[in-house]
Amino acid sequence: MTMDQMSATEATTPEHLETLLAAAEPASRAWAAATPVRRAEVLDVVAQALDGAADELVPLAMSETHLAEGRLRGELKRTTFQLRLFGEVLRDGHYLDVRIDPADADWPMGVPRPDLRRWKEALGPVVVFAASNFPFAFSVAGGDTASALAAGNAVLLKAHPGHAGLSHRTGQILTESLRAAGAPDGLFAVIYGREAGTTALKDSRVKAGGFTGSIPGGRALFDLATSRPDPIPFYGELGSNNPVFVTAGAAASRTNEIAEGFLSSATMGAGQFCTKPGTLVVPAGSGLVDRLRGAALAEPATLLNERIQEGYTHVLEQLSGHPAIDVLAQGDDPLADPPSPTLLRTTAEDMLADPDALQRECFGPTALVVEYSDESQLVEVAESFEGQLTATVFAAEDEDVRDLVTVLARKAGRVLWGQWPTGVSVTYAQQHGGPYPATTAVGFTSVGTAAIERWLRPVAYQGFPQAQLPEALRDENPLDIPQTVNGRTR
Amino acid sequence: MTMDQMSATEATTPEHLETLLAAAEPASRAWAAATPVRRAEVLDVVAQALDGAADELVPLAMSETHLAEGRLRGELKRTTFQLRLFGEVLRDGHYLDVRIDPADADWPMGVPRPDLRRWKEALGPVVVFAASNFPFAFSVAGGDTASALAAGNAVLLKAHPGHAGLSHRTGQILTESLRAAGAPDGLFAVIYGREAGTTALKDSRVKAGGFTGSIPGGRALFDLATSRPDPIPFYGELGSNNPVFVTAGAAASRTNEIAEGFLSSATMGAGQFCTKPGTLVVPAGSGLVDRLRGAALAEPATLLNERIQEGYTHVLEQLSGHPAIDVLAQGDDPLADPPSPTLLRTTAEDMLADPDALQRECFGPTALVVEYSDESQLVEVAESFEGQLTATVFAAEDEDVRDLVTVLARKAGRVLWGQWPTGVSVTYAQQHGGPYPATTAVGFTSVGTAAIERWLRPVAYQGFPQAQLPEALRDENPLDIPQTVNGRTR
């Protein structure tokens, strides 16, 4: 960082935070009043500005996060794709969930039905806490910001200290391109420092929070949001073990494919993905275990920052020291900086005896192989997990694994068949979120088009004259928004 | 109550609660696995059984709640209508929000898109806390139960002690008709006593809570739900003042209509509705104030129970004793049991000076008239309110009240034009919920078909063979569920 950048990323003062919050409120209202198509046009301008700054931003990200250039270029592309995809959501209009019930004197409830029209409106200013491990896609211009802006909210973005310089520069480009596109001043700002983040989250002008990070950090912020005099929604994506379950049939017929896919997915990005497969449940004594024992693992890679390095070695030491765990494969320097990847081993019986210790998320290049002696243990082990972002099954296409899949669908937001959970596609049907502690709001996703639902609230208008209604709720429908009339899609 | 009923409604013991919770979990799973149409058929059977028991249930309700027969017959009709309407939601299938993204090698994100299919699945057993003021529609077989059962969840219903005998008998009919229709045993049970309710809410098998009642009671339960080791969604409908704003034009041209409508809506059901218009903001010195001063109010009516009578007289004494408040109209015995209705008066300036005291919900037959001297104060007074279930405008059709309506739409879940907020219609577009303290979950409704969304969570399936997918997610779509494919409704 230059001296200017260092001074720009110092902790936001209470006075400056107050200025930003005071500006965010009117900006949020003006932005919410713009048409969805207008907001889509602005998001396109922002996406274009970020794409154009790739050659400046990617080296900055490399220097702060130790992530590789290819990965970061791909992540920036994903980030601008998200901004444009939310533009598509806005142009489509289904996200407004417009429902129109004309007055009905014969409504079978027994009393006449008034004219009722319902849609979704923006919440107001929101605060988003950026992640360490995705400096673009879950940070300043990431999915939370894109979806909250799309929905019509102002955003205060709490920068992650692991990439403050990149956050500052990305924030400048975002603010400048928003202004150039005609968005209201004060609609977006980056804030720095834990104190500024928690103060913003507790401020009565802030109407929701978003977060991607650790379980303790996310839980502390969730507790703040829910203990306010006026509690607000808090969408935290906290942690996940992402277990993978392999039947004997799959282990026998696809030994190499599963072994290689697992090693690659578990050590990709030095294992620093919330969807890293942390546990692989396999038949005891199978060729798959033989194939993994002593396997050549990925080269040592520097972790995102010192704090993550410390946390990683701490958890790895605890796991390695557990009496039920031994080492299946390991490089020369598992606890060094950078660390060699590690593959640990235990049995299904041992995991069932101490799930809290053996299912703990180890953020970094370590994963645990669990050997089962009886296929019925697959369901038992699956039942022992708490909430997950993902859970995966490897089985033959015609195997009856319904019981296992049913349990996994209760535990996780995304269930995969014969694929690896890393690489979360941004689509209409994506679900990135699950029961606690995967997320703090089980009914929502932080990736994919449905992520916009987090920043909206329904409002119904009863008995309004046509000209006094929001345009999307009028019979003439000048904005051509999809309308459901009397319970039927038009 | 008979001796048998008294014993049946004693506090649920910890041992019995454990039996009910243990039964609810497998029942919930079996019920969730039934097709939506099958669940609709069962809800129809329940509705028919309750309709058939009207002549037994209504007198029981009258004896316990002091509500009038006509009102209670209408409420039971509303209750069985709700059960059937959720059946219609199940047969329609849009509530599942099925999204299908076929694999796409050219997905513009930059990496190939896997096959992803997302829908909504039931949460699991939920606990619902019944309300005092709607012994049918927000109680044992009320909207929370109907929507949670429709979504595929088991329900433990914590009875309100104000109508325990009715709750017991309604619960019997519900349980018997569920069994007769072939629903799994243990799917529904009534529990009694505060301790049983809070124990259930904290139990790890329970996945969500619903509540209709007071701000302190709802907040205490919300705090329990969110401070669990694994926090769960808590849908509480807590309290609302439901202010009504009258422009000078409307006050002059519709004096009698507004005065009579207000008096009727504010004292209907002895003012014991969460949508009672508690505040009427009117032009100072207008004919509308003259018309209300000394107006003949409704006859005294016994309140629901002693606790509500005590709370009512306590709040009324506090309001009447406030230096900025005087009496506009009052019967002979405002603090007696039963109480005569009361109409209080203050000014916009005074309300803006002490909103906490003057906007406090007074549950019972009291309302406050607020005189403004300048129409610009309408927006100011509107801004001073916290979250509301409803807010209402009386204005001429061509008056420019956009600023006022915009503020009210930020404050309330339902905004009315020239109508009264009591009498919440059960429809597709209804919204009963708003920012805190109106509700604890701002994005949801507890009335209308969208209420089913509270009891569901999204699950995505990635890369599954067709035969291993839930039927609703298959290409052949054997259940004929609406599917959105690649972001477009089929």
Interface residues (C-beta under 8 A of the other chain):
Chain A: R29 A33 G74 K77 R78 F81 E88 D92 H94 R99 I100 D101 W107 P108 M109 G110 V111 R113 P114 L116 R117 R118 E121 L123 G124 K207 F222 D223 T226 S227 D230 P231 I232 P233 E386 G387 E397 D398 V401 R402 V405 T406 A409 R410 A412 G413 R414 V415 L416 W417 G418 Q419 G423 S425 V426 T427 Y428 A429 Q430 Q431 G433 G434 P435 Y436 P437 T440 A441 V442 G443 F444 T445 T449 A450 E453 L456 R457 P458 V459 A460 Y461 Q462 G463 F464 P465 A467 Q468 T484 N486 G487 T489
Chain B: R29 A33 G74 K77 R78 F81 E88 D92 H94 R99 I100 D101 W107 P108 M109 G110 V111 R113 P114 L116 R117 R118 E121 L123 G124 K207 F222 D223 T226 S227 D230 P231 I232 P233 E386 G387 E397 D398 V401 R402 V405 T406 A409 R410 A412 G413 R414 V415 L416 W417 G418 Q419 G423 S425 V426 T427 Y428 A429 Q430 Q431 G433 G434 P435 Y436 P437 T440 A441 V442 G443 F444 T445 T449 A450 E453 L456 R457 P458 V459 A460 Y461 Q462 G463 F464 P465 A467 Q468 P482 T484 N486 G487 T489
